[in-house]
Amino acid sequence: MFVIVGLGNPGRKYNVTRHNIGFEVVDEFARQHRIKMTKVKFKAVIGEGNVFGEKVLLVKPQTYMNLSGESVMKIMDYYNLPLENLIVVYDDIDIDPGKMRIRKKGSGGSHNGMRNIIYLLKQDGFPRVRVGVGKPQNGQPLADYVLGRFSKDEQNLLVPIVRDAVSAMEVMIKDDVDLAMNRYNIK
């Protein structure tokens, strides 16, 4: 079983903001694999499906970004899964819009949602897909930037990068993380 967690903030006012790109990727994964995201469990909206013969649990925590680990910890404890079967997808300001980076493990960097997950799991050895949203310009506060909507130019980059993120996670499920990294990491 694989658990794919997309990070974001609940509520309409956060829809299609930079910080909610993880939700966008999970929604696209669900759409492509006809997985209904209708259950509320583990402080999250979840959907269950079968992808390449593997059970997949899609997760959108509803705890707000900074407490995302509460949902993830509950799921990992409930299913007693190995960390390598957890995939987290989230926004990254250190990567340009329209690009992504896959890692097997690592710190949460400046991302509060990832830091909370690592803090509560007490481990960082799980794969993650970091989707680029770029850095704020002209002294714009970081919180305003990540909670802001994408510019017109950035919106044009969203559809292909969201689809690439879904494809990368499919490779992780079907094959392994190394192949996904070789195929999809930015050069």
N, C-alpha and C positions, 0 to 999 in steps of 0.2 A: 504494500500500500504506500502511495505517495501523498503527501500533504503539500499543497501549493497555497501559500499565503500571499495575498496582495495587500500591501499596506496603503492606508488612506484614512481619511476622517469620515465618519458617518454624517449624513445630512445633505440636503439638496444644495445648500450654499457652498459646499466643497466639491460638488460634481465638476469634473473636467478641470480641476486645478492641478498645478504641477505636483503637489504633494499627494494627489490621488491617482497617479499613474499606475500604481500597483493594483488598485481596484479596476482600472481600465483594462489592464492585461488579463486579470482573472475573469472579467466579464467577457472578453473576447475568447478566451480559452473555453469558457462555458458555452458560448454561442457556437463555436466551431465544433464542439463535441456534444452538443445538445444536452448539456447538463443544466438542470434547473437549480437556480440559486434561490431557494424558497424557505429553507429551514433556518430557524434561529436556535443556535445551540453553542455552548462554549463561549458565550459573549461575542458571537459572530453570526454573520449570515453565511451559510454553508450550502454546498451542493455536492452530491456524490455521483460518480460515474465510473465508467470503465474505459480506459485508454490503452490500446495495444495489449490488452489482456491483463492490465494492472488496475487495481482499484485506485481511484484518485479522489481525494477530498479537497475541494476548492474552498478557500476561507477568505472572508473579508471581515476582519475584526471590527467590532462596533464600539470599541472602548476609547476612541480617539487615539491618534498616532502615538503619543508618548507612553501609552499603557498597552500597546499591542502585544507585549509579552504575556499579559494575563491570559489572553485567548490562546496563544500558541502553547504556553505551558500546559494549560488544561487539556488541549488536544493531544500533545505528546505524551502526557501522563496517562490519559485515558486509553490510548491505543498502544502505549509502550513501544513506540517506533524508534528505530535507530536514527540518529541525527542526519545521516546521509539521505534519508527519505523525506526530509523536510526541504522545501524550496521556497525561499522568500523573494518576492519581487517588489522593488521600491524605487523611488526617485533618488537621483544623485546629482547634486549641484556641481560636482567636480568632473562631470562628463557632459560634453556638448549635447544639445537637443538632437534627436535623431540617431544617437549612438547608444550602445549598451556595453556592459562589461559583466562577464560571468566569473564568479570566484567559487572555489570549493569551501573556503572558510575565511575567517578574518575578523577584524574588529568592526564595530558599528560606525567608526569614523565620527562624523558630526551629526549623523542621523539618529534622532532621539528614539524613534520607533525600533530601529535595529539595536541600539544600545540597551533598550528595555528588554528586548527578546533575549539578548545575550546575557544580561544580568540575571534574569529569572531562570533561564535554562542552565546557567553557570557553565556554558560551553559556547564556542563559536564555530564548531566544526560542521557546519551545514552549508549547502550550496545556496548562492543568492544570485539574482539577476538584477543588476543596477542599471536603471534606465536613465539616461541623461536628460536633465532639464536645464542645464547651464547655470551660470552665476548671476546674481543680481548686478545691475549696472547703476552707475551714477549715485552710489551711496544708498540705494534702496535697502531698507531693513530686510534681513533674510526671511523673517516670518511673513512679511507682506509679500515677498517675492514667491515663496513656495506655496502660499495660500492664494496666490493670484492665478488668473487664467492665462493660457498660452496665447502668444501673439499670433497674428494671421500666418506669418512665416513658420512659426513653430508648429501650428496646427497642421500644416502640410506635411510635416515630418512625423506626425503622430501615428497615422494609420500604418505606414510601413514598419515603424519601430515596434509598435504594439504587436503586429503580426510576426515580426522576427522574434520577439520575446516569447510568444506562444510556440513558435517553431523550435526555439532553443530548448524550451522546457519539454517539448515532445521528444527531442533527442535525448535529454536527460533521462526520461522515463523509459524509452525504447532501448537506448544504448548505454551511455554514461555521461558524466559531467565533463570528462576530458574531451570527448568528441564535440560536445556542445561548445566548449571553450575554444577549441581549434577552429570550429566552423563559424562562430558568431562574434567572438571578441573583436573589438575595434583594433585596427592595425596602426 
